[in-house]
């Protein structure tokens, strides 16, 4: 059932005040900065209300976020623990095992379908899930301490590409200002995730631009990242610091209204061997509508998913769909 922030916070507080309150806080598969920062930030907030918490996910925390998550140890929970889904579009985004659990609470900014949990707080107009976690904390009468604020600000910075995505709005900056007031260093976090690039990352970007395809008079830009490209660039992880925000790389093309990034994953990847990301520059072009045709989802102007197809086949199918999207507005 859907709740507004204050009512949702009241339900969460009541659950924390119950005897032996325990929560598994679940983040989505292939975790990014928003789900990691939001989940761990929420765990610190609930602990202040007396609950025990453990943050879990099918996939481990990416190494470039360990600096903020390693100091937070999971509590040992028993079979009475309740489940909270954070930053997951739906239960399927938690993975095949965790999606079977009975979720008591659900916090998301992707516009989750209803009935994901007993108590749901969903705000698709928010640019990052951490904004919702911050709002819940404030509804509980809390101002985040520095550690919690660093987690939530990192989540906000990474999900908005340092306030440069189409989802960024006035509320994004208002949330950032409130978190900055908690004693964090906005410059250090912004520099870490939006400015600094390794030589390996720069080599990968050169490869992407060298192999880029432009279609529809430059309105569609398509890039591909193969496992061999990562190896040649000297990048060991498919999801790591050197691929962070790589899906937005082609947005710098001045004529591009739609950008498509195709990424090869290992053959044993549970979701499929090819990941795709579609981004658009205006509201008239729905990236989500393209992604949903191929089993994905996301935001109106930034969406994606996985396919059990080769990168070549995926690129062909998605390129055709993006061309169709551009033609459809005429």
N, C-alpha and C positions, 0 to 999 in steps of 0.2 A: 504494500500500500504506500502511496506517495504522501510525503509530509513536507511542509515548509520547514525552514531551518530551526526555528525555535521549538516547534513540536517534535522534530526529529531529535534535537539535542536533549529535550526532556526525556524522551524514551531511552536514549543512550545513557543519560545520567541515572535513570531508575535502574537500568540493567547493571550499571557499575556499582550501585549501592546495594544490590542484592548480595546475599551471602555467597561466598566462593565465586565471585565474578571473574570470568576468564574469557579471553577472546583470541581466536586465531584471526589475524588480519591478513587477507589474501590479496596479493597483487597479480597483475596479468602476465601471461606468457611473453617471452622476449621483452623483459622489463626495460622501461626507459626511466628518465629522471623524475618524471611526474609521479608515476606509480610508486617508485621507491621512496621519494621524499614524502609523499602523502601518507603512505602506509606506516613508515617509521615515525613520522611526525604525529600521526594519530595514536600510535602506541604510547608515546610519551605523554600525550594529553590524557589518555584513559588511565594510565598508571597514576597520575595525580588525583584521579577520582577513586583510587583504591583497587583498581582491577589489575589482574595479571594479563600479560599480553605476549604473544609470539607472532612475529611477522614471517609469513611463509609464501612460497610461490613455486610453481613447477620448475622454473629456471632460477639459478643463483643470481645474487646481486652482481651486476657488472663491476669489474675491478675499479673503474674510475669513480665509483661512488663509495668505495670502501672507507675512505677517509671520514665519512659522516655516519656510516652504518656500523662499522666495526666496534665503536665504543658502546653500542646498544646491544646488550645480551637478551636473548629470548628467555622468557620465563618457562618453566616446565609446567605444562597444562595436563589436565586429565580429560576423561571422556565427557565431562560436563561443559567443556568450553563451547562458546558460541562462535559463529563465523561471521566475519564482516568482509564484504567485497569492496575493493577500492580501485577506482579508475578502470574498471572492466566494463566494456560495452554490454556484455551479457555473460552468463555463466560459462559459455563455451570458451571465453577468453581466459578462464582460470586454468584450463587444461582438462584432460579427460577424467582425471581422478578427483580433483578438487571441485569440479562442476557438480558432482553428485552430492555434495554436502548440503545440509539444510542451512541456508543463510538467514541470519536474524536481521542484519543491517546491510545496506548497500549505498555507497557514495560514488557518484559518477557524473562526469560532464560530457559524455558522448550521446546522451539521449537514450539511455537503456530502455528496452521494452519493459513494461510493468511485470510484476510478479517474479522479480529476481530475488526478492527477500521480503520478510514480514514488514520491515520498516525501510523505506527508500527515500533518499535525498538526492534528486537528480536535477542538475541545472545545465542544460546544453549551451546556454549563453555564456558560460564561464570559459575562459581560455585555458584553464588548467584545473585539475581536480584539487590541487592544493588550496585553491581559493575557497572551495567548499569546506575543506578541513579547517581552514582558518576561521571561516564564518561559524562553524560548529563550536570551535573553541571559544570564540567571543560570545556566542549565545549561552555558553556554560559559565560565563563570567570570568574567563581566563585571558590573560595576555601571554602569548607564547614566550618562553624563556629563549635565550640566545640559541641554544642547541636546536630547539624545535623550530625556531624561525629560520635557521640556516637550512634545515631540511625542506621547509615549505618554500623558501625563496629559491633554492636550487631547483625544486620541482617547477616553479613558475618560470624561471629563466630558461630551463631546458625545453619546456613544452611550447614556449612562445618564441624560441630561437632568439632569446634576449629582446623580447617585445617587438618582433618583426613579422609575426604571422598575421594572417587575415583575421584570426580569432581574437587578436589583441584589441582590447577596448578600454574605456575609461575605468571600468571596474578592475581590470588587470593592474593598472597603475596605482589605483587606490589601495589594492591589496599589497602591492609591492611597497608602498609608502608605509603602511602599517607594520609590515615585517621589518623594513629598514629601521624603524623606530625601536626595534627590540635589541639593538646593539650589534647587528651583523655587519659584515663588510661587503656591501653590494658590488664594489669594484672587483674585489678578489674573486667572487663567485662568477660575475659576468665575464671576467677575463679568462677564467679557467674553462668555461663552457662555450664561449662565443667568440673569443679572439685568438687564443693560442692554438697553433697547429704544428704537429710534428712534421719532420721531413717525409715520413711515410704517408701521412695524410695528403701532403701537397703532391706527392708522386701519384697517388690514387686520383686526385682531382684532375691532374694533367691527362691521365688515361681516359677519364670519363669525358672530358671536353674533346679530346682527340677523336673519340669514337661516337660523339653525339650526332644524332640525326635531327634535322629540322624539317617539319612538314607544314602544310597549309600556310604557305608564305611566312614561315617562322613563328606562327601562332602556337605550334606544338613542338616542344623540345623533348627528345627521348634519349636517355642515357642508360647504359648497362654496366653492371659490376659483376664480373665472373670470379669464381674462386681463384682462378689463375691470376687475375688482376690483383687480388689481395696479396697473393704470394709474391708477385713481382714487385709490388710496392713495399713489401716487408711487413705486412700486417697479418698477425696470427689469428685474430678473433673476427668472426663474422659480425658479432655485436660487441663492440668495444669502443674505447675512447676515440680511435681513429676513424670510426664510421658514425659517430654521433652526429645527428642532424644532416647526414649526407643526402637524405631524400629531398632537401630543399636547395641543393646546390645549383640546379638549373634555373632557379627563379631569378638569377641575375641577368638572364637573357632578356634584353629590352622588349623584344617583340612577342615573347612567349606569354600566352594567356593560359595555357595548360602545360604542365610539365609531368613527365612520366619517368620514374626510375625503376629499373628492373634489377633485382639482386639475386644471384644464385646462392643457395644454401646447400649444406651437405645433403647427400641423397637420403640419409636416415633422419632428416628433420621431420618431426611428427606432423607438422602442418602442411608440408610440401617442400619441394626443392627450389621453388622460386617465389620470391616476395616482390610485390609491386606497390608503388606509392604514386598516387595521383594528386596533384595540387593544381588549383585554379586561382585566378587573380581577381575574379569578380563574382558577385552573387548570381549572375545569370547563368553561370556554368557550374553545375553540381558535380564535384569530384566524388561525392558519396554515391550518387546514382550510378556512376561507372563502376565503382568498387563493389557495390551490392550486386551487380550483374554477375560478378565472378566470385560471390561468396564472401566478400569483404565488407567493410563498413568504415565509419569514422565521422568526421565533421563535414559540413557542406563544402568547404573549400580545401580540405586536406583529408584524404582517406586512403585506404589500402587493404592489403590482405595477402594471402598465400595461395598458390596454385600448385597442383600436382602435375605440372607440365614442365618441359624444358624451358630454360630462359628464352631461347629463340622463339618457341611457340607462344610463350606468355607475352613476349614483346609484340609479336604479330597481332595477337588477339586484343591486347590492350591498346596498341596503337590504332587499330581499326575502330575500337570503341571511342577513343578520344577524338578521332577525326569526326565520327558521327556526332559526338557531343557538340563540336564546333559548328557542324552543319545544321544542327537542330535549332539553333537560335535564329537562323535566317528566316 
